[in-house]
């Protein structure tokens, strides 16, 4: 693609993509490019999407231990106040924060594979029947830009000062 000679009236959208992991197996994951999707397709089968929540200390959860309420309802319940509801990205993140204000969708890359239990980002065997679903994360897909500055500085320092105060007395 080449730049246009004149700017566009409205900015173009930055490509968006997040990784969703199978609730019961980190080896199964999909790139979800629609933040409003409530389902994902893996191996030709459509699966519901559910939140994978992480606390500030990095531990993951699918339910509130004080009230025993699942973040997006219990997969085994089809009606009533505790029924499971598939979530889009925004709903999933909001559901995490509703259970614990200091939590959010997991953004930690998996460090364990396969059958790791209760580790981010999928919280395997953490309850609510989500092991058969795909779990939203806030991990950008490979090759996609992040939407905000990263938490860590760049690895290579810049050649020039960036704050404008260098060299002044």
C-alpha positions, 0 to 999 in steps of 0.5 A: 500500500502507498500513502495517499496524496491527501489525508482521509477525512476520518482515520482508518481503523487499526487492524485488531486481533486477539488470541482466544485459547481453548478453555481446556487446552492451551495448544488449541487457539484461534485469532479473533479479528472481530472484537464484537464476535461471541463465537470462534471457529476452530477446526470447522466447529463453532465455539462460544467465547467466554472471559478469562480473567486475571487479577493484578497478581497474575492469577486467573479466575472464572468465578467470584469465590465470595459469591460463587457466581461465574463471570459470564454465567455457568455453562451448565445452566441454560436459563435464569440469572446464572445462565451462561451468555457468550461474550464479545471482547468488551463484554468479557473485559467488563465481566471480569471487572464486575467480579473484581475491579482490579482484574481484566482479561488475561494478557500473559502469554502462556508459559505452560502448554497442554494440560496446565491447570488454572494458569493464565490465560485460559484458567483450565479447570477453574470452573463454570464449564468453560473448558469446552469453550474458547477464552478471550484474552487481551493478547494481540495476535502475532503481527498485529499492532498493540493499541496502546504503548507497551508496559515495558520500555524498548530494548534498544535505547535511543541515540538522542535525549527524549525529555529535552532537559539533557545538557542544561544546567 
